[in-house]
């Protein structure tokens, strides 16, 4: 996805109208297209590059200037967007046995509730008590496949580490990564909180292998 939207101006549309449609400020649209005070009301048929977010201004302006030279920065953006794939071992068991990028703990703290049956159902992870705002770390490199509100678990981040291995981090005060992002082991991905069904600040941490929850305590370092 490009950092901008290419908008074909229709009759009567002002910069303010176009900016409001895409959720950015009029000044951002003006600067991205290097419009002067006289040109703030574009003509029908003009094509403007509208940043998807105000923070995309620099990239959009670079594309605008490149097009004036008959070029484009798209090839550079595509090259930078190629993610570095985490190591791909033959299988998860081999990864754990040989210590290929071994797990780290998502945060330090006591386990306030272990994995196993609880209240007539499976508690599919471990709860680690910690003060609100404590950084939560990715236990291994991977790709964010979910970042949002998960029913009952509040703010949740889910990472796919490949070969059927998934980790989940829940009850977060704040998620700091977005779906589709690639993260490295030890990167801060969220902050401890008590969102969802929770009676105190803690991280609910789960490991799933091929969709089945396993006891995280067996894989995390002591």
Order of alpha helices (4+ residues) and beta strands (2+ residues): beta-alpha-alpha-beta-alpha-alpha-alpha-beta-beta-beta-beta-beta-beta-beta-beta-beta-beta-beta-beta-beta
